[in-house]
């Protein structure tokens, strides 16, 4: 069974209140919303991961910690609170997925080189089939690379480790065939 894992799509990454907004944030939200809508229409579980930290941008309980309203969970959709880079580290995510028969994850969200990468690697190590929406994860530029360069580099590195890369459009098309 397949599930969609939306990682850290929290207001603080987009609103500019405590840090610069993530690069191409509108595109990331639009693509993620398309994936979430397609997963819901297909009857697949949608799980929302929320990173929390004691200080910084995503402080638990602050407005920046909340999931962005464009991709907000519906009642009954699982939320997974995490404090590490991987959504599997010290959380009940693996048990939740296995308990519902999930063996394949579609991943989107942020931050490409941190939580998206670590969560995807952990999922592979735990035996999940992982599909990364190659154009539905994002990051900030760093001192040496633009955000698009970082995203491309992470896509290539994760593909070399066994993650399957598909575009948002390809995933949405596949999920449309599963619609209930």
mmCIF file of the C-alpha atoms, coordinates in Angstrom:
data_MODEL
# 
_entry.id   MODEL 
# 
loop_
_atom_site.group_PDB 
_atom_site.id 
_atom_site.type_symbol 
_atom_site.label_atom_id 
_atom_site.label_alt_id 
_atom_site.label_comp_id 
_atom_site.label_asym_id 
_atom_site.label_entity_id 
_atom_site.label_seq_id 
_atom_site.pdbx_PDB_ins_code 
_atom_site.Cartn_x 
_atom_site.Cartn_y 
_atom_site.Cartn_z 
_atom_site.occupancy 
_atom_site.B_iso_or_equiv 
_atom_site.pdbx_formal_charge 
_atom_site.auth_seq_id 
_atom_site.auth_comp_id 
_atom_site.auth_asym_id 
_atom_site.auth_atom_id 
_atom_site.pdbx_PDB_model_num 
ATOM 1   C CA . UNK A 1 1   ? 0.000   0.000  0.000   1.00 0.00 ? 1   UNK A CA 1 
ATOM 2   C CA . UNK A 1 2   ? 1.148   3.514  -0.794  1.00 0.00 ? 2   UNK A CA 1 
ATOM 3   C CA . UNK A 1 3   ? 1.045   6.647  1.386   1.00 0.00 ? 3   UNK A CA 1 
ATOM 4   C CA . UNK A 1 4   ? 2.040   10.278 0.899   1.00 0.00 ? 4   UNK A CA 1 
ATOM 5   C CA . UNK A 1 5   ? 4.486   11.764 3.379   1.00 0.00 ? 5   UNK A CA 1 
ATOM 6   C CA . UNK A 1 6   ? 4.462   15.594 3.389   1.00 0.00 ? 6   UNK A CA 1 
ATOM 7   C CA . UNK A 1 7   ? 7.513   16.743 5.328   1.00 0.00 ? 7   UNK A CA 1 
ATOM 8   C CA . UNK A 1 8   ? 7.765   20.015 7.260   1.00 0.00 ? 8   UNK A CA 1 
ATOM 9   C CA . UNK A 1 9   ? 5.504   22.153 5.067   1.00 0.00 ? 9   UNK A CA 1 
ATOM 10  C CA . UNK A 1 10  ? 5.238   24.605 7.943   1.00 0.00 ? 10  UNK A CA 1 
ATOM 11  C CA . UNK A 1 11  ? 4.358   28.268 7.824   1.00 0.00 ? 11  UNK A CA 1 
ATOM 12  C CA . UNK A 1 12  ? 7.739   29.400 9.135   1.00 0.00 ? 12  UNK A CA 1 
ATOM 13  C CA . UNK A 1 13  ? 9.486   28.285 5.956   1.00 0.00 ? 13  UNK A CA 1 
ATOM 14  C CA . UNK A 1 14  ? 7.214   30.415 3.793   1.00 0.00 ? 14  UNK A CA 1 
ATOM 15  C CA . UNK A 1 15  ? 6.086   33.499 5.730   1.00 0.00 ? 15  UNK A CA 1 
ATOM 16  C CA . UNK A 1 16  ? 9.408   35.349 6.074   1.00 0.00 ? 16  UNK A CA 1 
ATOM 17  C CA . UNK A 1 17  ? 8.707   36.181 9.722   1.00 0.00 ? 17  UNK A CA 1 
ATOM 18  C CA . UNK A 1 18  ? 11.729  34.487 11.300  1.00 0.00 ? 18  UNK A CA 1 
ATOM 19  C CA . UNK A 1 19  ? 13.846  33.557 8.257   1.00 0.00 ? 19  UNK A CA 1 
ATOM 20  C CA . UNK A 1 20  ? 13.953  34.210 4.541   1.00 0.00 ? 20  UNK A CA 1 
ATOM 21  C CA . UNK A 1 21  ? 11.154  32.384 2.734   1.00 0.00 ? 21  UNK A CA 1 
ATOM 22  C CA . UNK A 1 22  ? 12.186  29.127 1.112   1.00 0.00 ? 22  UNK A CA 1 
ATOM 23  C CA . UNK A 1 23  ? 13.217  29.468 -2.528  1.00 0.00 ? 23  UNK A CA 1 
ATOM 24  C CA . UNK A 1 24  ? 10.296  28.973 -4.966  1.00 0.00 ? 24  UNK A CA 1 
ATOM 25  C CA . UNK A 1 25  ? 7.921   28.427 -2.065  1.00 0.00 ? 25  UNK A CA 1 
ATOM 26  C CA . UNK A 1 26  ? 4.779   29.037 -4.100  1.00 0.00 ? 26  UNK A CA 1 
ATOM 27  C CA . UNK A 1 27  ? 5.762   26.300 -6.551  1.00 0.00 ? 27  UNK A CA 1 
ATOM 28  C CA . UNK A 1 28  ? 6.534   23.909 -3.697  1.00 0.00 ? 28  UNK A CA 1 
ATOM 29  C CA . UNK A 1 29  ? 3.164   24.568 -2.071  1.00 0.00 ? 29  UNK A CA 1 
ATOM 30  C CA . UNK A 1 30  ? 1.311   24.249 -5.382  1.00 0.00 ? 30  UNK A CA 1 
ATOM 31  C CA . UNK A 1 31  ? 2.987   20.927 -6.249  1.00 0.00 ? 31  UNK A CA 1 
ATOM 32  C CA . UNK A 1 32  ? 2.569   19.569 -2.727  1.00 0.00 ? 32  UNK A CA 1 
ATOM 33  C CA . UNK A 1 33  ? -1.104  20.547 -2.710  1.00 0.00 ? 33  UNK A CA 1 
ATOM 34  C CA . UNK A 1 34  ? -1.564  18.708 -6.018  1.00 0.00 ? 34  UNK A CA 1 
ATOM 35  C CA . UNK A 1 35  ? 0.047   15.584 -4.576  1.00 0.00 ? 35  UNK A CA 1 
ATOM 36  C CA . UNK A 1 36  ? -2.035  15.764 -1.398  1.00 0.00 ? 36  UNK A CA 1 
ATOM 37  C CA . UNK A 1 37  ? -5.274  16.227 -3.360  1.00 0.00 ? 37  UNK A CA 1 
ATOM 38  C CA . UNK A 1 38  ? -4.423  13.319 -5.668  1.00 0.00 ? 38  UNK A CA 1 
ATOM 39  C CA . UNK A 1 39  ? -3.549  11.032 -2.737  1.00 0.00 ? 39  UNK A CA 1 
ATOM 40  C CA . UNK A 1 40  ? -6.805  11.922 -0.996  1.00 0.00 ? 40  UNK A CA 1 
ATOM 41  C CA . UNK A 1 41  ? -8.820  11.277 -4.177  1.00 0.00 ? 41  UNK A CA 1 
ATOM 42  C CA . UNK A 1 42  ? -7.118  7.906  -4.539  1.00 0.00 ? 42  UNK A CA 1 
ATOM 43  C CA . UNK A 1 43  ? -7.965  7.042  -0.923  1.00 0.00 ? 43  UNK A CA 1 
ATOM 44  C CA . UNK A 1 44  ? -4.332  6.869  0.171   1.00 0.00 ? 44  UNK A CA 1 
ATOM 45  C CA . UNK A 1 45  ? -3.145  7.878  3.623   1.00 0.00 ? 45  UNK A CA 1 
ATOM 46  C CA . UNK A 1 46  ? -1.653  11.363 3.813   1.00 0.00 ? 46  UNK A CA 1 
ATOM 47  C CA . UNK A 1 47  ? 0.767   11.893 6.690   1.00 0.00 ? 47  UNK A CA 1 
ATOM 48  C CA . UNK A 1 48  ? 1.954   15.355 7.715   1.00 0.00 ? 48  UNK A CA 1 
ATOM 49  C CA . UNK A 1 49  ? 5.331   15.690 9.408   1.00 0.00 ? 49  UNK A CA 1 
ATOM 50  C CA . UNK A 1 50  ? 5.992   18.699 11.646  1.00 0.00 ? 50  UNK A CA 1 
ATOM 51  C CA . UNK A 1 51  ? 9.457   19.602 12.832  1.00 0.00 ? 51  UNK A CA 1 
ATOM 52  C CA . UNK A 1 52  ? 9.621   21.184 16.261  1.00 0.00 ? 52  UNK A CA 1 
ATOM 53  C CA . UNK A 1 53  ? 12.529  22.845 17.999  1.00 0.00 ? 53  UNK A CA 1 
ATOM 54  C CA . UNK A 1 54  ? 13.008  24.623 21.327  1.00 0.00 ? 54  UNK A CA 1 
ATOM 55  C CA . UNK A 1 55  ? 14.409  27.776 19.662  1.00 0.00 ? 55  UNK A CA 1 
ATOM 56  C CA . UNK A 1 56  ? 14.651  29.029 16.106  1.00 0.00 ? 56  UNK A CA 1 
ATOM 57  C CA . UNK A 1 57  ? 12.006  29.191 13.393  1.00 0.00 ? 57  UNK A CA 1 
ATOM 58  C CA . UNK A 1 58  ? 9.798   26.136 13.985  1.00 0.00 ? 58  UNK A CA 1 
ATOM 59  C CA . UNK A 1 59  ? 9.219   26.424 17.711  1.00 0.00 ? 59  UNK A CA 1 
ATOM 60  C CA . UNK A 1 60  ? 6.466   24.057 18.775  1.00 0.00 ? 60  UNK A CA 1 
ATOM 61  C CA . UNK A 1 61  ? 3.180   25.846 19.361  1.00 0.00 ? 61  UNK A CA 1 
ATOM 62  C CA . UNK A 1 62  ? 4.081   29.066 17.508  1.00 0.00 ? 62  UNK A CA 1 
ATOM 63  C CA . UNK A 1 63  ? 2.334   30.207 14.307  1.00 0.00 ? 63  UNK A CA 1 
ATOM 64  C CA . UNK A 1 64  ? 5.479   29.303 12.323  1.00 0.00 ? 64  UNK A CA 1 
ATOM 65  C CA . UNK A 1 65  ? 5.263   25.704 13.579  1.00 0.00 ? 65  UNK A CA 1 
ATOM 66  C CA . UNK A 1 66  ? 1.788   25.223 12.078  1.00 0.00 ? 66  UNK A CA 1 
ATOM 67  C CA . UNK A 1 67  ? 1.417   23.453 8.753   1.00 0.00 ? 67  UNK A CA 1 
ATOM 68  C CA . UNK A 1 68  ? 0.861   25.918 5.918   1.00 0.00 ? 68  UNK A CA 1 
ATOM 69  C CA . UNK A 1 69  ? -2.880  26.377 5.285   1.00 0.00 ? 69  UNK A CA 1 
ATOM 70  C CA . UNK A 1 70  ? -2.494  25.520 1.569   1.00 0.00 ? 70  UNK A CA 1 
ATOM 71  C CA . UNK A 1 71  ? -1.503  21.952 2.541   1.00 0.00 ? 71  UNK A CA 1 
ATOM 72  C CA . UNK A 1 72  ? -3.129  21.635 5.965   1.00 0.00 ? 72  UNK A CA 1 
ATOM 73  C CA . UNK A 1 73  ? -4.229  18.224 7.237   1.00 0.00 ? 73  UNK A CA 1 
ATOM 74  C CA . UNK A 1 74  ? -7.851  17.220 7.093   1.00 0.00 ? 74  UNK A CA 1 
ATOM 75  C CA . UNK A 1 75  ? -9.481  15.783 10.219  1.00 0.00 ? 75  UNK A CA 1 
ATOM 76  C CA . UNK A 1 76  ? -8.274  12.226 10.661  1.00 0.00 ? 76  UNK A CA 1 
ATOM 77  C CA . UNK A 1 77  ? -5.026  12.622 8.732   1.00 0.00 ? 77  UNK A CA 1 
ATOM 78  C CA . UNK A 1 78  ? -1.985  11.646 10.752  1.00 0.00 ? 78  UNK A CA 1 
ATOM 79  C CA . UNK A 1 79  ? 0.485   14.189 12.052  1.00 0.00 ? 79  UNK A CA 1 
ATOM 80  C CA . UNK A 1 80  ? 3.956   13.089 13.042  1.00 0.00 ? 80  UNK A CA 1 
ATOM 81  C CA . UNK A 1 81  ? 5.923   15.398 15.343  1.00 0.00 ? 81  UNK A CA 1 
ATOM 82  C CA . UNK A 1 82  ? 9.684   15.136 15.007  1.00 0.00 ? 82  UNK A CA 1 
ATOM 83  C CA . UNK A 1 83  ? 12.762  16.815 16.395  1.00 0.00 ? 83  UNK A CA 1 
ATOM 84  C CA . UNK A 1 84  ? 15.418  15.124 14.240  1.00 0.00 ? 84  UNK A CA 1 
ATOM 85  C CA . UNK A 1 85  ? 16.226  15.277 10.528  1.00 0.00 ? 85  UNK A CA 1 
ATOM 86  C CA . UNK A 1 86  ? 14.566  11.919 9.836   1.00 0.00 ? 86  UNK A CA 1 
ATOM 87  C CA . UNK A 1 87  ? 10.834  11.599 10.404  1.00 0.00 ? 87  UNK A CA 1 
ATOM 88  C CA . UNK A 1 88  ? 11.541  8.040  11.571  1.00 0.00 ? 88  UNK A CA 1 
ATOM 89  C CA . UNK A 1 89  ? 13.985  8.953  14.364  1.00 0.00 ? 89  UNK A CA 1 
ATOM 90  C CA . UNK A 1 90  ? 12.337  8.742  17.797  1.00 0.00 ? 90  UNK A CA 1 
ATOM 91  C CA . UNK A 1 91  ? 8.809   8.886  16.352  1.00 0.00 ? 91  UNK A CA 1 
ATOM 92  C CA . UNK A 1 92  ? 6.060   6.339  15.846  1.00 0.00 ? 92  UNK A CA 1 
ATOM 93  C CA . UNK A 1 93  ? 6.090   6.785  12.052  1.00 0.00 ? 93  UNK A CA 1 
ATOM 94  C CA . UNK A 1 94  ? 7.390   3.302  11.204  1.00 0.00 ? 94  UNK A CA 1 
ATOM 95  C CA . UNK A 1 95  ? 4.844   1.603  13.484  1.00 0.00 ? 95  UNK A CA 1 
ATOM 96  C CA . UNK A 1 96  ? 2.049   3.772  12.092  1.00 0.00 ? 96  UNK A CA 1 
ATOM 97  C CA . UNK A 1 97  ? 2.958   2.898  8.500   1.00 0.00 ? 97  UNK A CA 1 
ATOM 98  C CA . UNK A 1 98  ? 3.420   -0.813 9.149   1.00 0.00 ? 98  UNK A CA 1 
ATOM 99  C CA . UNK A 1 99  ? 0.190   -0.908 11.149  1.00 0.00 ? 99  UNK A CA 1 
ATOM 100 C CA . UNK A 1 100 ? -1.737  0.317  8.115   1.00 0.00 ? 100 UNK A CA 1 
ATOM 101 C CA . UNK A 1 101 ? 0.088   -1.920 5.631   1.00 0.00 ? 101 UNK A CA 1 
ATOM 102 C CA . UNK A 1 102 ? 2.071   0.839  3.946   1.00 0.00 ? 102 UNK A CA 1 
ATOM 103 C CA . UNK A 1 103 ? 5.178   -0.370 2.129   1.00 0.00 ? 103 UNK A CA 1 
ATOM 104 C CA . UNK A 1 104 ? 5.646   2.455  -0.396  1.00 0.00 ? 104 UNK A CA 1 
ATOM 105 C CA . UNK A 1 105 ? 6.073   6.153  0.363   1.00 0.00 ? 105 UNK A CA 1 
ATOM 106 C CA . UNK A 1 106 ? 5.668   9.147  -1.902  1.00 0.00 ? 106 UNK A CA 1 
ATOM 107 C CA . UNK A 1 107 ? 7.727   11.960 -0.374  1.00 0.00 ? 107 UNK A CA 1 
ATOM 108 C CA . UNK A 1 108 ? 7.474   15.731 -0.761  1.00 0.00 ? 108 UNK A CA 1 
ATOM 109 C CA . UNK A 1 109 ? 8.342   18.704 1.418   1.00 0.00 ? 109 UNK A CA 1 
ATOM 110 C CA . UNK A 1 110 ? 11.399  20.357 2.815   1.00 0.00 ? 110 UNK A CA 1 
ATOM 111 C CA . UNK A 1 111 ? 14.292  20.736 3.312   1.00 0.00 ? 111 UNK A CA 1 
ATOM 112 C CA . UNK A 1 112 ? 15.787  18.876 0.361   1.00 0.00 ? 112 UNK A CA 1 
ATOM 113 C CA . UNK A 1 113 ? 19.274  18.204 1.695   1.00 0.00 ? 113 UNK A CA 1 
ATOM 114 C CA . UNK A 1 114 ? 18.205  17.695 5.295   1.00 0.00 ? 114 UNK A CA 1 
ATOM 115 C CA . UNK A 1 115 ? 14.834  16.253 6.328   1.00 0.00 ? 115 UNK A CA 1 
ATOM 116 C CA . UNK A 1 116 ? 13.738  15.046 2.875   1.00 0.00 ? 116 UNK A CA 1 
ATOM 117 C CA . UNK A 1 117 ? 17.062  13.270 2.350   1.00 0.00 ? 117 UNK A CA 1 
ATOM 118 C CA . UNK A 1 118 ? 17.349  11.800 5.861   1.00 0.00 ? 118 UNK A CA 1 
ATOM 119 C CA . UNK A 1 119 ? 13.733  10.630 5.908   1.00 0.00 ? 119 UNK A CA 1 
ATOM 120 C CA . UNK A 1 120 ? 14.071  9.040  2.449   1.00 0.00 ? 120 UNK A CA 1 
ATOM 121 C CA . UNK A 1 121 ? 17.303  7.288  3.454   1.00 0.00 ? 121 UNK A CA 1 
ATOM 122 C CA . UNK A 1 122 ? 15.739  6.010  6.680   1.00 0.00 ? 122 UNK A CA 1 
ATOM 123 C CA . UNK A 1 123 ? 12.707  4.731  4.770   1.00 0.00 ? 123 UNK A CA 1 
ATOM 124 C CA . UNK A 1 124 ? 14.966  2.843  2.357   1.00 0.00 ? 124 UNK A CA 1 
ATOM 125 C CA . UNK A 1 125 ? 16.947  1.356  5.254   1.00 0.00 ? 125 UNK A CA 1 
ATOM 126 C CA . UNK A 1 126 ? 13.667  0.171  6.809   1.00 0.00 ? 126 UNK A CA 1 
ATOM 127 C CA . UNK A 1 127 ? 12.674  -1.568 3.574   1.00 0.00 ? 127 UNK A CA 1 
ATOM 128 C CA . UNK A 1 128 ? 10.157  0.897  2.163   1.00 0.00 ? 128 UNK A CA 1 
ATOM 129 C CA . UNK A 1 129 ? 9.923   1.611  -1.546  1.00 0.00 ? 129 UNK A CA 1 
ATOM 130 C CA . UNK A 1 130 ? 10.437  5.373  -1.826  1.00 0.00 ? 130 UNK A CA 1 
ATOM 131 C CA . UNK A 1 131 ? 9.246   7.656  -4.591  1.00 0.00 ? 131 UNK A CA 1 
ATOM 132 C CA . UNK A 1 132 ? 10.451  11.241 -4.339  1.00 0.00 ? 132 UNK A CA 1 
ATOM 133 C CA . UNK A 1 133 ? 8.461   13.940 -6.099  1.00 0.00 ? 133 UNK A CA 1 
ATOM 134 C CA . UNK A 1 134 ? 11.550  15.374 -7.793  1.00 0.00 ? 134 UNK A CA 1 
ATOM 135 C CA . UNK A 1 135 ? 9.986   18.825 -8.238  1.00 0.00 ? 135 UNK A CA 1 
ATOM 136 C CA . UNK A 1 136 ? 8.070   18.934 -4.964  1.00 0.00 ? 136 UNK A CA 1 
ATOM 137 C CA . UNK A 1 137 ? 10.773  19.440 -2.384  1.00 0.00 ? 137 UNK A CA 1 
ATOM 138 C CA . UNK A 1 138 ? 12.633  22.611 -1.652  1.00 0.00 ? 138 UNK A CA 1 
ATOM 139 C CA . UNK A 1 139 ? 15.433  24.385 0.129   1.00 0.00 ? 139 UNK A CA 1 
ATOM 140 C CA . UNK A 1 140 ? 17.269  27.663 0.546   1.00 0.00 ? 140 UNK A CA 1 
ATOM 141 C CA . UNK A 1 141 ? 20.408  28.599 -1.391  1.00 0.00 ? 141 UNK A CA 1 
ATOM 142 C CA . UNK A 1 142 ? 23.676  28.266 0.493   1.00 0.00 ? 142 UNK A CA 1 
ATOM 143 C CA . UNK A 1 143 ? 26.998  30.080 0.173   1.00 0.00 ? 143 UNK A CA 1 
ATOM 144 C CA . UNK A 1 144 ? 28.072  28.042 -2.860  1.00 0.00 ? 144 UNK A CA 1 
ATOM 145 C CA . UNK A 1 145 ? 24.907  26.730 -4.572  1.00 0.00 ? 145 UNK A CA 1 
ATOM 146 C CA . UNK A 1 146 ? 21.501  27.945 -5.617  1.00 0.00 ? 146 UNK A CA 1 
ATOM 147 C CA . UNK A 1 147 ? 18.423  26.126 -4.364  1.00 0.00 ? 147 UNK A CA 1 
ATOM 148 C CA . UNK A 1 148 ? 17.789  24.457 -7.744  1.00 0.00 ? 148 UNK A CA 1 
ATOM 149 C CA . UNK A 1 149 ? 21.368  23.132 -7.788  1.00 0.00 ? 149 UNK A CA 1 
ATOM 150 C CA . UNK A 1 150 ? 20.941  21.665 -4.311  1.00 0.00 ? 150 UNK A CA 1 
ATOM 151 C CA . UNK A 1 151 ? 17.619  20.058 -5.281  1.00 0.00 ? 151 UNK A CA 1 
ATOM 152 C CA . UNK A 1 152 ? 19.164  18.527 -8.413  1.00 0.00 ? 152 UNK A CA 1 
ATOM 153 C CA . UNK A 1 153 ? 22.151  17.246 -6.426  1.00 0.00 ? 153 UNK A CA 1 
ATOM 154 C CA . UNK A 1 154 ? 19.857  15.649 -3.819  1.00 0.00 ? 154 UNK A CA 1 
ATOM 155 C CA . UNK A 1 155 ? 17.667  14.089 -6.498  1.00 0.00 ? 155 UNK A CA 1 
ATOM 156 C CA . UNK A 1 156 ? 20.734  12.504 -8.105  1.00 0.00 ? 156 UNK A CA 1 
ATOM 157 C CA . UNK A 1 157 ? 22.182  11.312 -4.792  1.00 0.00 ? 157 UNK A CA 1 
ATOM 158 C CA . UNK A 1 158 ? 18.905  9.780  -3.622  1.00 0.00 ? 158 UNK A CA 1 
ATOM 159 C CA . UNK A 1 159 ? 18.294  8.119  -7.001  1.00 0.00 ? 159 UNK A CA 1 
ATOM 160 C CA . UNK A 1 160 ? 21.745  6.525  -6.740  1.00 0.00 ? 160 UNK A CA 1 
ATOM 161 C CA . UNK A 1 161 ? 20.681  5.095  -3.353  1.00 0.00 ? 161 UNK A CA 1 
ATOM 162 C CA . UNK A 1 162 ? 17.483  3.541  -4.696  1.00 0.00 ? 162 UNK A CA 1 
ATOM 163 C CA . UNK A 1 163 ? 14.849  6.270  -4.440  1.00 0.00 ? 163 UNK A CA 1 
ATOM 164 C CA . UNK A 1 164 ? 12.653  6.490  -7.543  1.00 0.00 ? 164 UNK A CA 1 
ATOM 165 C CA . UNK A 1 165 ? 12.250  9.998  -8.917  1.00 0.00 ? 165 UNK A CA 1 
ATOM 166 C CA . UNK A 1 166 ? 8.990   11.055 -10.531 1.00 0.00 ? 166 UNK A CA 1 
ATOM 167 C CA . UNK A 1 167 ? 7.628   14.522 -11.241 1.00 0.00 ? 167 UNK A CA 1 
ATOM 168 C CA . UNK A 1 168 ? 4.531   15.817 -9.508  1.00 0.00 ? 168 UNK A CA 1 
ATOM 169 C CA . UNK A 1 169 ? 2.641   15.470 -12.792 1.00 0.00 ? 169 UNK A CA 1 
ATOM 170 C CA . UNK A 1 170 ? 3.709   11.829 -13.188 1.00 0.00 ? 170 UNK A CA 1 
ATOM 171 C CA . UNK A 1 171 ? 2.690   10.959 -9.625  1.00 0.00 ? 171 UNK A CA 1 
ATOM 172 C CA . UNK A 1 172 ? -0.644  12.768 -9.909  1.00 0.00 ? 172 UNK A CA 1 
ATOM 173 C CA . UNK A 1 173 ? -1.297  10.893 -13.164 1.00 0.00 ? 173 UNK A CA 1 
ATOM 174 C CA . UNK A 1 174 ? -0.567  7.541  -11.540 1.00 0.00 ? 174 UNK A CA 1 
ATOM 175 C CA . UNK A 1 175 ? -2.741  8.357  -8.529  1.00 0.00 ? 175 UNK A CA 1 
ATOM 176 C CA . UNK A 1 176 ? -5.618  9.416  -10.791 1.00 0.00 ? 176 UNK A CA 1 
ATOM 177 C CA . UNK A 1 177 ? -5.721  5.825  -12.056 1.00 0.00 ? 177 UNK A CA 1 
ATOM 178 C CA . UNK A 1 178 ? -6.276  4.661  -8.459  1.00 0.00 ? 178 UNK A CA 1 
ATOM 179 C CA . UNK A 1 179 ? -9.145  7.039  -7.675  1.00 0.00 ? 179 UNK A CA 1 
ATOM 180 C CA . UNK A 1 180 ? -11.933 5.445  -5.702  1.00 0.00 ? 180 UNK A CA 1 
# 
